[in-house]
Amino acid sequence: MQLSGLFIYPVKSLRGIAVPAVELDAWGLVGDRRFLVVDENNQFLTQRALPRMAQIDTALEGGNLVLRNPHHGSAAVPLTEPGASVSVQIWRDTVTAVDCGVEIAVWLSDFLRHPCKLVRTSPDFARPIHKPAARPEDRVGFADAAQALVISEASLNHLNDRIIENGGEPVPMNRFRPNFVINGCAPFAEDECAALQIGGCRFRTAGRSARCVMTTTDQFTGDRGKEPLKTLATFRRDPADSNAIYFGQNLINETKSGTVRLGDSVELVG
């Protein structure tokens, strides 16, 4: 088994970046979901409400986060410049973040057609992971539930075979926004292990990922359809919770300092 895809998402709900390697720290993957878009009430925003977010490219260049859209130009903010502290809400958590300023707020608000601003984690940012597998020392940035997400190529292939059988069009991996894509295993093998060893780094599994309307959003156009949720609901619904439809496995990095590289060997443990 190998790591065949490696992605980070600098801003929650904006486009991700395929990378050859990524460092790990106490909050997860360095550069992954360390920025967040919030509304005028400092409530977090995602593609669930604003599918246009899928049309914004992200890049990490020369110490800056750069946002781009071919019809709207670009805007940039430093990754680590001091700024005003702001209290923001993400799911059940109220956390202190750093306001990235007026210029990027205007750029985002104009493109998204919604008043908003950009914030980022501070050096002492502290947000716990609300998962049974979490330990007191585990922390996460602005990701929904855990520090990382893994999906196997075999799982997507199995899903797409079912979608095609149902008369639909196959969906790409980017609909699910994984950090790690693995090959060389059976479909849904990532659901059945207690841990993953990727190269020299170990990750504890933290439960299957419950999927939402974001998976039906084209990650280039922002358009929405019925798949893959329509087909996933036929065979991946939780019998104990009809609202939960699973695809992918959440991960918590037990290795708090290390490097994951594309092509690393992968072992499913336990």
Secondary structure, 3 states (H helix, E strand, C coil): CEEEEEEECCECCCCCEECCEEEEECCEECCCCCEEEEECCCEECCCCCCHHHHHCEEEEECCEEEEEECCCEEEEEECCCCCCEEEEEECCEEEEEEECCHHHHHHHHHHHCCCEEEEECCCCCCCECCCCCCCCCCECCCCCCCCEEEEEHHHHHHHHHHHHHCCCCCCCHHHCCCCEEEECCCCCHHHCCCEEEECCEEEEEEEEEECCHHHHECCCCCCECCCCHHHHHHHCEECCEEEEEEEEEEEEECCCCEEEECCCEEEEEC
